Every structure is written in structure tokens, then in C-alpha cells.
Amino acid sequence: MANSLWAGAFRKGLSTARPTVPDFPDDTFGFYYETDTGILYYGVSGESSWRSTGAALGSQGAPTAKTATFTATIAELLTGIVTVTSATAVALTLPTGALTDAGLSGGYLAVDQSFDWSVINLGSSSGAVTMTASSGHTYVGSATVAISTTARFRTRKTADDTFVTYRIS
């Protein structure tokens, strides 16, 4: 049948029981949900490994906590929450486009896909957080997260190794 979709496999089980590679029929994709960790994996037949959707579904791991100027890693942004506690100004530099792409399921994030994350500024005195772009990763919106405020961001892939982070609230 033309234009049909065969999804392949939908499985669940413990993290220790997840197959090491996607093992379903040719030309299909599938999902594996780890019931003990809450993490959803997806894969394409014939590939050498599964891809993770990131954080566990319906859960929030420990936020990334910072106290000084830093360059964020993609793993830190994917925690969903970055707290910053400082009495002095802090610059948060976004990871490069290449590092962001590599950190998101090995570059398999499609163009126009995105993820959201937040910065909570717990600083005092002059502890504003200022966003800074990097190579292949630009920034749109107000760059400053004032003391005792929270800002929400959406990071979107626009091309291979190229991302834009938007301040959305």
C-alpha cells in the first residue's frame, strides 16, 4: 500500500532488558520504554544503537547548578533547569552548534525540532545572568536574566551544526 507507515516495534521493559541495537524488520523504526527509568528510546532498523529522547518522561532530574560564568554543555541544558547563584554578574555561553548537534542524539535531531529549558537566577546584589552566543549557535531576545527571576528558552535546530536559542518568556 502506497504512503503507509509501518512503525515496527513498541516495547517496554527494564533498562537491563533493552536490546543493545534496534532489532526489528528492515525499513522500520521502533520504540523501547524503560519502565524502571522512564526513558523512551527510538531506533531505526539496521542502526548500531538506540537514540534517547533525553530526560525520563514525566520526571525532572536534578537541575544544573552554577555559581560563576560558564559555557553550558548540551547535557546541562537538557536537564531542563539551570540555576545560577552568584553575587556578581554571570555570563552563560551557549554550546557551539557542532557540540549541540552532537549532544542531541548524535546529530539526529531534525531541522526545526527544538527543546525548551529554563534559567532560574537565584543571585544577589549584581548577579544578573547574561546569555552569550557561540559559533553556530545564535541567540534571539532579551539577553539578561535579572536577579530573582526566571527565563524560559527554546533551542531550535535550523541546519546541521546550526541552532538558534529564543527567549520565549
Backbone as CSV, one residue per row, in Angstrom:
resi,resn,N_x,N_y,N_z,CA_x,CA_y,CA_z,C_x,C_y,C_z
1,MET,0.849,-1.172,0.000,0.000,0.000,0.000,0.895,1.235,0.000
2,ALA,0.657,2.123,-0.905,1.452,3.349,-1.001,1.166,4.267,0.171
3,ASN,2.182,5.007,0.583,2.068,6.006,1.648,1.612,5.437,2.973
4,SER,1.919,4.191,3.254,1.564,3.624,4.542,2.759,3.707,5.477
5,LEU,2.493,3.607,6.746,3.542,3.691,7.759,3.534,2.418,8.575
6,TRP,4.662,1.744,8.589,4.814,0.580,9.449,5.772,0.993,10.548
7,ALA,5.281,1.030,11.768,6.069,1.544,12.872,7.034,0.524,13.434
8,GLY,6.833,-0.723,13.186,7.759,-1.711,13.709,7.383,-2.153,15.097
9,ALA,8.206,-1.866,16.065,8.023,-2.412,17.407,7.784,-1.324,18.433
10,PHE,6.906,-1.635,19.351,6.691,-0.812,20.537,6.877,-1.751,21.712
11,ARG,7.941,-1.536,22.470,8.253,-2.452,23.564,8.442,-1.687,24.862
12,LYS,8.283,-2.406,25.956,8.602,-1.840,27.266,9.306,-2.906,28.081
13,GLY,10.064,-2.461,29.055,10.765,-3.396,29.916,11.816,-2.675,30.732
14,LEU,12.595,-3.418,31.474,13.641,-2.851,32.319,14.827,-2.396,31.480
15,SER,15.583,-1.450,32.025,16.754,-0.947,31.302,17.751,-2.063,31.013
16,THR,17.826,-3.035,31.908,18.764,-4.149,31.709,18.303,-5.101,30.611
17,ALA,17.027,-5.011,30.194,16.497,-5.911,29.171,16.431,-5.252,27.787
18,ARG,16.758,-3.942,27.698,16.693,-3.260,26.404,17.712,-3.881,25.455
19,PRO,17.282,-4.258,24.247,18.250,-4.798,23.278,19.354,-3.778,23.017
20,THR,20.557,-4.249,22.712,21.671,-3.327,22.504,21.522,-2.530,21.217
21,VAL,20.833,-3.080,20.234,20.586,-2.369,18.974,19.120,-2.557,18.589
22,PRO,18.555,-1.637,17.794,17.198,-1.831,17.290,17.141,-3.126,16.469
23,ASP,16.223,-4.007,16.801,16.221,-5.337,16.185,14.851,-5.692,15.608
24,PHE,14.355,-4.825,14.741,13.076,-5.110,14.120,13.239,-5.168,12.606
25,PRO,12.154,-5.477,11.877,12.266,-5.689,10.426,12.881,-4.508,9.684
26,ASP,13.465,-4.794,8.535,14.064,-3.755,7.693,13.067,-2.649,7.386
27,ASP,13.608,-1.430,7.237,12.812,-0.255,6.859,11.730,0.105,7.870
28,THR,11.979,-0.130,9.140,11.024,0.255,10.180,11.754,0.988,11.295
29,PHE,10.993,1.611,12.138,11.543,2.208,13.342,10.719,1.718,14.510
30,GLY,11.267,1.865,15.694,10.555,1.372,16.866,10.938,2.135,18.110
31,PHE,10.230,1.810,19.172,10.423,2.470,20.450,10.627,1.436,21.543
32,TYR,11.427,1.809,22.542,11.596,0.979,23.728,11.482,1.890,24.937
33,TYR,10.535,1.593,25.822,10.309,2.394,27.025,10.820,1.626,28.228
34,GLU,11.804,2.225,28.928,12.348,1.595,30.136,11.431,1.903,31.311
35,THR,10.769,0.881,31.809,9.801,1.088,32.887,10.481,1.461,34.208
36,ASP,11.742,1.107,34.381,12.419,1.440,35.636,13.043,2.837,35.630
37,THR,13.362,3.374,34.456,13.969,4.705,34.393,13.037,5.758,33.824
38,GLY,12.004,5.331,33.082,11.082,6.272,32.461,11.620,6.882,31.177
39,ILE,12.728,6.366,30.657,13.328,6.923,29.444,12.794,6.203,28.215
40,LEU,12.425,6.982,27.209,11.946,6.445,25.941,13.084,6.481,24.923
41,TYR,13.330,5.343,24.270,14.346,5.239,23.233,13.654,4.973,21.901
42,TYR,14.290,5.401,20.813,13.778,5.091,19.484,14.949,4.687,18.608
43,GLY,14.642,3.938,17.581,15.699,3.478,16.701,15.163,3.089,15.346
44,VAL,16.076,2.991,14.402,15.757,2.617,13.032,16.437,1.283,12.749
45,SER,15.713,0.383,12.072,16.287,-0.929,11.784,17.628,-0.785,11.076
46,GLY,18.568,-1.633,11.451,19.882,-1.631,10.833,20.874,-0.662,11.444
47,GLU,20.442,0.194,12.378,21.385,1.122,13.014,22.129,0.416,14.135
48,SER,23.236,1.005,14.544,24.097,0.356,15.525,23.742,0.680,16.968
49,SER,22.806,1.617,17.185,22.433,1.929,18.564,21.073,2.621,18.605
50,TRP,20.502,2.671,19.793,19.254,3.384,20.047,19.554,4.858,20.257
51,ARG,18.568,5.694,20.069,18.660,7.121,20.387,17.714,7.393,21.545
52,SER,18.145,8.212,22.447,17.326,8.549,23.607,16.552,9.829,23.337
53,THR,15.355,9.910,23.888,14.591,11.144,23.794,15.073,12.157,24.816
54,GLY,16.045,11.796,25.634,16.586,12.720,26.631,16.144,12.328,28.019
55,ALA,15.506,13.241,28.689,15.093,13.017,30.068,13.975,11.979,30.134
56,ALA,13.804,11.427,31.305,12.725,10.487,31.529,11.384,11.185,31.345
57,LEU,10.437,10.468,30.790,9.112,11.039,30.576,8.425,11.280,31.910
58,GLY,7.904,12.479,32.085,7.176,12.786,33.312,8.041,12.910,34.542
59,SER,9.323,13.153,34.365,10.199,13.285,35.524,11.100,14.497,35.358
60,GLN,11.708,14.924,36.448,12.657,16.025,36.415,13.845,15.632,37.262
61,GLY,14.964,15.443,36.617,16.185,15.149,37.349,16.696,16.406,38.043
62,ALA,17.835,16.276,38.671,18.430,17.411,39.373,18.783,18.518,38.379
63,PRO,18.442,19.760,38.706,18.827,20.875,37.832,20.343,21.039,37.792
64,THR,20.811,21.727,36.775,22.212,22.112,36.690,22.388,23.349,37.562
65,ALA,23.324,23.328,38.480,23.557,24.459,39.394,24.904,25.094,39.074
66,LYS,24.901,26.420,38.885,26.120,27.159,38.567,26.274,28.329,39.529
67,THR,27.535,28.728,39.753,27.823,29.847,40.655,28.737,30.893,40.025
68,ALA,29.154,30.678,38.783,30.073,31.609,38.116,29.860,31.507,36.605
69,THR,30.522,32.372,35.857,30.459,32.362,34.405,30.798,30.974,33.875
70,PHE,30.066,30.525,32.829,30.284,29.182,32.305,29.806,29.070,30.862
71,THR,30.341,28.066,30.183,29.833,27.655,28.882,29.002,26.414,29.125
72,ALA,27.722,26.490,28.798,26.820,25.376,29.049,27.134,24.210,28.118
73,THR,26.986,23.006,28.627,27.055,21.816,27.782,25.626,21.463,27.378
74,ILE,25.489,20.680,26.334,24.151,20.270,25.937,23.515,19.423,27.031
75,ALA,24.289,18.603,27.730,23.747,17.791,28.820,23.174,18.677,29.923
76,GLU,23.841,19.785,30.204,23.338,20.705,31.233,22.023,21.344,30.800
77,LEU,21.924,21.760,29.543,20.680,22.360,29.062,19.550,21.339,29.046
78,LEU,19.868,20.089,28.742,18.840,19.056,28.674,18.308,18.642,30.049
79,THR,18.948,19.090,31.131,18.333,18.851,32.441,17.040,19.643,32.553
80,GLY,16.884,20.666,31.693,15.653,21.455,31.655,15.675,22.678,32.539
81,ILE,16.511,22.666,33.572,16.582,23.786,34.514,18.044,24.067,34.847
82,VAL,18.433,25.322,34.706,19.772,25.764,35.113,19.558,26.823,36.188
83,THR,20.076,26.574,37.394,20.021,27.589,38.447,21.374,28.272,38.523
84,VAL,21.339,29.579,38.762,22.573,30.345,38.891,22.495,31.131,40.188
85,THR,23.477,30.930,41.049,23.550,31.631,42.331,24.894,32.333,42.401
86,SER,24.880,33.682,42.331,26.118,34.446,42.360,25.836,35.864,42.836
87,ALA,26.794,36.462,43.512,26.676,37.864,43.932,27.246,38.799,42.880
88,THR,27.844,38.221,41.819,28.403,39.028,40.728,27.769,38.594,39.406
89,ALA,27.940,39.408,38.394,27.374,39.113,37.081,27.937,37.809,36.527
90,VAL,27.090,37.061,35.812,27.460,35.763,35.258,27.114,35.749,33.772
91,ALA,28.054,35.278,32.945,27.784,35.074,31.518,27.522,33.591,31.291
92,LEU,26.433,33.285,30.621,26.101,31.914,30.239,26.309,31.830,28.732
93,THR,27.375,31.154,28.317,27.665,30.996,26.893,27.024,29.705,26.405
94,LEU,26.291,29.808,25.307,25.638,28.636,24.721,26.685,27.719,24.105
95,PRO,26.435,26.397,24.086,27.381,25.494,23.430,27.398,25.769,21.922
96,THR,28.492,25.458,21.276,28.579,25.674,19.828,27.513,24.845,19.115
97,GLY,27.229,25.222,17.883,26.272,24.461,17.097,26.707,23.019,16.910
98,ALA,28.003,22.808,16.655,28.512,21.450,16.458,28.364,20.609,17.724
99,LEU,28.684,21.178,18.887,28.544,20.438,20.145,27.083,20.178,20.472
100,THR,26.221,21.146,20.153,24.786,20.962,20.403,24.256,19.831,19.536
101,ASP,24.602,19.836,18.262,24.141,18.785,17.343,24.638,17.420,17.793
102,ALA,25.903,17.333,18.144,26.481,16.052,18.567,25.834,15.549,19.857
103,GLY,25.469,16.468,20.748,24.888,16.078,22.024,23.421,15.705,21.960
104,LEU,22.775,16.027,20.867,21.353,15.700,20.700,21.215,14.459,19.841
105,SER,21.295,13.306,20.471,21.150,12.022,19.785,22.108,11.887,18.611
106,GLY,23.325,12.348,18.787,24.351,12.169,17.761,24.068,12.867,16.451
107,GLY,23.401,14.019,16.503,23.132,14.779,15.292,21.863,14.384,14.571
108,TYR,21.046,13.536,15.176,19.836,13.067,14.505,18.615,13.949,14.738
109,LEU,18.771,15.057,15.451,17.658,15.984,15.608,17.396,16.604,14.235
110,ALA,16.146,16.616,13.831,15.801,17.133,12.505,15.740,18.655,12.523
111,VAL,15.937,19.265,11.369,15.792,20.704,11.234,14.389,21.089,11.700
112,ASP,14.306,22.176,12.453,13.078,22.726,13.042,12.585,21.974,14.274
113,GLN,13.292,20.945,14.735,12.964,20.361,16.029,13.638,21.197,17.100
114,SER,13.088,21.137,18.322,13.596,22.006,19.384,13.424,21.358,20.747
115,PHE,13.999,21.987,21.751,13.774,21.615,23.140,13.749,22.894,23.966
116,ASP,13.036,22.847,25.083,12.891,24.008,25.956,13.682,23.809,27.239
117,TRP,14.131,24.908,27.812,14.869,24.876,29.072,14.730,26.233,29.762
118,SER,15.078,26.277,31.042,14.898,27.500,31.842,16.153,27.847,32.609
119,VAL,16.280,29.148,32.902,17.311,29.638,33.815,16.595,30.291,34.988
120,ILE,16.943,29.870,36.193,16.427,30.488,37.413,17.589,31.229,38.053
121,ASN,17.487,32.559,38.142,18.565,33.357,38.714,18.301,33.557,40.203
122,LEU,19.090,32.885,41.019,18.984,32.975,42.482,20.025,33.932,43.051
123,GLY,20.662,34.699,42.183,21.744,35.586,42.584,21.288,36.748,43.450
124,SER,22.267,37.409,44.019,22.008,38.581,44.848,22.929,39.714,44.401
125,SER,22.670,40.891,44.870,23.483,42.061,44.591,23.486,42.387,43.106
126,SER,24.584,42.101,42.403,24.667,42.395,40.971,24.804,41.114,40.161
127,GLY,24.117,40.064,40.572,24.270,38.744,39.974,23.407,38.464,38.770
128,ALA,23.240,39.412,37.849,22.465,39.164,36.629,23.161,38.121,35.765
129,VAL,22.358,37.336,35.043,22.876,36.336,34.113,22.671,36.875,32.698
130,THR,23.735,36.881,31.905,23.647,37.366,30.532,23.983,36.239,29.571
131,MET,23.078,35.986,28.623,23.270,34.946,27.614,24.271,35.421,26.566
132,THR,25.116,34.504,26.097,26.108,34.807,25.080,26.046,33.729,23.998
133,ALA,26.058,34.148,22.740,26.037,33.207,21.618,27.409,32.568,21.439
134,SER,27.479,31.581,20.547,28.763,30.956,20.211,28.735,30.568,18.739
135,SER,29.788,29.995,18.263,29.893,29.616,16.856,28.785,28.624,16.481
136,GLY,27.961,28.991,15.516,26.887,28.109,15.075,25.692,28.065,16.003
137,HIS,25.664,28.950,16.999,24.551,28.962,17.957,24.252,30.414,18.327
138,THR,23.224,30.965,17.710,22.866,32.357,17.945,21.765,32.466,18.990
139,TYR,21.493,33.704,19.378,20.545,33.968,20.444,19.610,35.091,20.015
140,VAL,18.304,34.961,20.318,17.309,35.972,19.973,16.506,36.311,21.222
141,GLY,16.386,37.601,21.514,15.581,38.040,22.653,16.420,38.741,23.692
142,SER,15.776,39.127,24.772,16.466,39.791,25.871,17.533,38.860,26.426
143,ALA,18.757,39.346,26.488,19.885,38.500,26.883,20.114,38.436,28.384
144,THR,19.391,39.238,29.160,19.655,39.302,30.594,18.544,38.657,31.403
145,VAL,18.936,37.785,32.321,18.008,37.202,33.287,18.296,37.900,34.611
146,ALA,17.396,38.781,35.008,17.602,39.607,36.202,17.592,38.756,37.476
147,ILE,18.135,39.332,38.525,18.157,38.689,39.839,16.722,38.365,40.260
148,SER,16.537,37.202,40.855,15.246,36.719,41.378,14.184,36.557,40.307
149,THR,14.597,36.259,39.076,13.638,35.985,38.014,13.989,34.675,37.316
150,THR,13.054,34.226,36.495,13.234,33.019,35.707,12.982,33.353,34.249
151,ALA,13.730,32.751,33.350,13.525,32.933,31.918,13.410,31.559,31.266
152,ARG,12.573,31.477,30.246,12.342,30.231,29.508,12.903,30.395,28.094
153,PHE,13.544,29.336,27.584,14.197,29.378,26.284,13.782,28.189,25.431
154,ARG,13.820,28.381,24.114,13.608,27.294,23.157,14.814,27.280,22.225
155,THR,15.490,26.136,22.155,16.635,25.969,21.276,16.179,25.140,20.077
156,ARG,16.336,25.712,18.871,15.822,25.130,17.631,16.963,24.873,16.650
157,LYS,16.944,23.698,16.039,17.922,23.376,15.004,17.455,24.004,13.694
158,THR,18.344,24.779,13.049,17.999,25.418,11.785,18.731,24.800,10.599
159,ALA,19.821,24.077,10.856,20.599,23.363,9.835,21.605,22.493,10.582
160,ASP,22.352,21.666,9.866,23.379,20.864,10.522,24.335,21.780,11.280
161,ASP,24.601,21.453,12.541,25.527,22.204,13.394,25.135,23.673,13.574
162,THR,23.862,23.991,13.400,23.399,25.376,13.495,22.119,25.446,14.309
163,PHE,22.130,26.286,15.357,20.992,26.393,16.271,20.714,27.863,16.593
164,VAL,19.469,28.118,16.944,19.058,29.421,17.452,18.345,29.172,18.766
165,THR,18.739,29.923,19.796,18.019,29.864,21.066,17.205,31.141,21.184
166,TYR,15.895,30.953,21.413,14.966,32.070,21.549,14.558,32.205,23.004
167,ARG,14.486,33.421,23.482,13.890,33.647,24.791,12.393,33.700,24.568
168,ILE,11.646,32.793,25.204,10.211,32.733,24.960,9.382,33.224,26.131
169,SER,10.013,33.481,27.254,9.314,34.124,28.376,10.310,34.564,29.429
